[in-house]
Structures are given as C-alpha cells and as structure tokens.
Amino acid sequence: MKKVGPLRMQLVAEQNGVVPGEDFWIGWHIVREKGWHTYWKHPGDVGVAPSLEWSTPKGISIGELIYCTPEKVKMASIRANGNYGETLFLCKVSVTDQVKAGEIITLNASASWLTCSRQCLPGFTNLSIELEVVNSREFDSDWHQKFEQFRSSIPPPLPDHWEPSARLKGKFIDLKLLNKNNWESSEDRPIFFSSNRLISSDGNQLYKNKEDFLHLRFERSPWARKDEKFLSGLLFNEKGWGEGSTSQYYSIEVPLVSSK
C-alpha cells in the first residue's frame, strides 16, 4: 500500500484478470490513521470529496466512483459527512472485445482528497494496477468477499409504505415517516445525510415519535438552493430498520413542499 501522510491506499481487484467483453469492478482501498477522516461524496458544511481521474488503455472505460456509506465526522468542532478507519470505494469497469488474452493492461488514476483531524491536509498521488487479460476469471477469495459486502451495503430505497413527506418551514425542513416499527427508545434515533446541501451537516437533527408517525426536523443549510425541489440523501439507523431489512441505511428522495 502507498502511504501519503496519515493515509495508506491502493487500487485493488476482486479477480485475477480482465476477460474480454466482461465488465468487472475495481476498488480504491483506503486506511486512515486513528483520528483522521476523509469526506463523503456530499461532505456537508465543510470538506472536499475524494476523487479519482482515470487514464485507461483502448477498449477500457471506467464508471463513476461509488462511495461507501458515510458517518458523522468532525473538522475541529464542525460536523460533516465522511469516513474514519478503513473503507473501500468501487468503480465499474467496462471492457470491449478489443482487448486480447495474454495482454497486460494498466489502469492509472490520479487521486485527490482532503483528510482532516485537528488540522486538514490536502492530498494527491498517482495510483495504478496491472491486470492480465485472461479467458476466464477467478476470484480472490478475500477481496471478492469485501467487494460483495460493499455491493450488498448499497442503500435500498425507502419503502413506499412509509409514506414519506418533506416540508419546508422557514429555516427548517420537516420529514414525516409512517412509524412501522413503533420506535420508542431514544437509542433508535435516525440520522440524515443530505446529498444536495439542503440540510446543514453541522445543524441539530430533532426527532419525535408522535402517535403513528416519526418526525425529524433538520436545519436548512445557508448554502441550500432556493429552488430545491427534493429532500435527498441517506437515512441511517444504527440498530437497523426491522421489516427484514439488512441495511442500516435507506436512500430517500422526497418532494419538498413549502409551507404557506
């Protein structure tokens, strides 16, 4: 792994090589020293998202970077959206029949990020991985398991029967959900990660369990667009959501209604 400041990183693959005409996945594996974090695709009030710019040979194209799910991080005293510890980000790689068995292909990426603890350090480095073009793929058992865990952790949409609604009330946004799990404990407090800068990542998130509904109130970000039409992001509950769900996260995109 390549060490850059408080981070170590590498490009990894879950299989032994590239098969002509078959898509596959590549991973950006990052390990952060204790106390240091990088940011989510949507950092919030502070921060810059990690990014990769690819250089690929003929016959290879790489899709957008898929970020792992976020947690709350702090830059000084400001709360934002990011990640501590060890994470894996994925990109899907498309392969045409132009590549031929026996060739060695090299995927090069220019990586950039901002990592913060008590101070912030911008980072840049070049990463690469070599893969042989093969007739049939074989998985690396360890990495294949990690890639599968990532893909299974991609948040599903919030179920329609929760009947979500979002309303703009001055400097606040209210999210209302049908309470299917009868949450009563303060330990079951959801956290919302906004993906369109509508919500302040450093603002308070208030929670009420009222009759058959859950009410969450968020502080509107001063950088929010005035004409924003949706409340969009991820809703997280550490203890899960019940109903047979295996994810702690649900993705939501709810029309935003203004109060008169």
Summary of the structure (lengths in Angstrom):
residues: 260
radius of gyration: 20.7
end to end distance: 55.8
largest distance: 66.6
contacts: 773
relative contact order: 0.18
helix: 7%
strand: 51%
